[in-house]
Amino acid sequence: MTALPATYGEVLAALDVAAWPPELAAQYRDDALFRDWVHALDRTLRAEKVSSWTTWTLDERRAWDAGDVAQFSRLRGYTEAQVADYLAYVELGRRLDAAHPDDPDFTFCAMHDVLRTIATPAFDALEAQLAAIADGPPPRLA
């Protein structure tokens, strides 16, 4: 098994709006909230530490199970600035979803459209490696 990179930023291509579907590129061009969300998505994806839940500590698992993303992130070694950046990304996503009430999957689908354009063969191989370690989310602790 090959060593995991420290962050996803090591295996992602640069953000390229020109590679997006035309409707997504138009949204980026015309909507400041969407543009802010895309840049927050890009920053948080690149800063995300690569790991398998099979290596998380008991405290990390407890924070994950409790849905305490800030504490989970701190336990994983993220800085306060990185935690704040992630929480800001989540809030931007909430605001963006609220701006698209007719499409409850707007940010989910947009995230996947963006991810398709920055994914690389190294990213795909990493995802396959992680799936081989543990395919699926962690089961809840008893």
N, C-alpha and C positions, 0 to 999 in steps of 0.2 A: 504494500500500500504506500502510495506517495504521500509526502507531507502536505498538509493543508496550508494554503496561503493564509496570511494573517487576516486579510480583509477581502471582501468581494471586489473592491476597487482594483486589486491586482489582476483580475481576470475579466474586467468589463471594458468594452470599447468606449470611446468618447461619445458623448451625447451629440446626435446628428439629426437636427430637425428636418433636414432635407430628405432623410430616409424614412420619414413617417408617412402614414397615409395622408392624403391631402386634407381631409376634414380635421385631422388631429393637428396638422401643421397650421391650419387656419385658426383653430382654437388657440393655439400657442401664440400666434401673431396678434390676435384680437382680444384676448382675455388676460388681463394682468393677474387675476387670481389663479387661473390655470397655469400661467407661466411661473408664478411663485411656487405653486405646488410641484411642478415638474422639476424645478431646480432643487427644492427641498427633497424630493424623491431621489434625485440623482445623488445629492450629498449623503443622504442617509444610507442608500444602497452601497455606495462606495466605502463608507465608514464601517458598515456592518462587519463584525468579526465572524469569521467562518468557524463553525463548530458543529458538532453533533450533540444533541441533547444527552446522548449516552455518556458524555464526558462532563456534564454539568454537576456541580456540587449539590448536596442536599439543600442548602440554603437557596441556591439558584432555582432548583426545582420547586421549592416552596413558594418563592416569589413568582415564578411562572404560573403555578397553579392558582395563586391568589389574583392573578391578573395585574400585578404591581409592576408595570413595565419600567418605571423609574428605578425601583429598588433592584429589579432583575438586571437592568443595564449597569447600575453601579457595581453590583456584585460581579458582573462580567468584565469590569475594568474600564468602562466608558467614563470619560470626563464629564463634569457637570455641564460643560458647554455642549458636548455631544448629546447628553440626555435632553437638554433644553432644545437642541436642534431637532431631535426626533419628536419630542412632544409638540413642537411648532409644526412639523410636517403632519402629524396626526390631526392637529387643529385645522390646518389648511385643507386637509382631506375632508373633514366634517363640513367646513364651509363650502367647499366645492360640491360635495354631494347635495347639500341644501340648495345650492344654486341650480341643481339639475334634478328636481323632484320627480320629473317624468321618467328618469332613468336611474333606478336605485343601484345599478351596477356601474355607474359612470366612472368613478375613480378606479375601481377594480379593473375594468376593461382598458382604461387609459394606461394604467400601470403596466399591464401585460403588453400593450402596443409599444410602449416605450422600451420595456425590457427586451422585446424581440429585436429592437434595433441596436441595443448595446450588448446583447449576449454575444459571446465568442465561443469558438470550439473549446477553449480552456474553461469557460464558465459552464458549458454543457457537461464537460468531463467532470468538473467539480461537483455539480449537482448529482451526477450519476454515482460518483464516489460516496457522497453523503447518503444517498438513497440506499446504497449497498450496506452502509453502516447501520442505518435504521430508517426503514421506509415508513414514513408517517410521523405524526407529532408524538410527543411523549405522553405516555399514559399518566393519568392523574395519580399522585401519591395517595396511599390509603390513609 
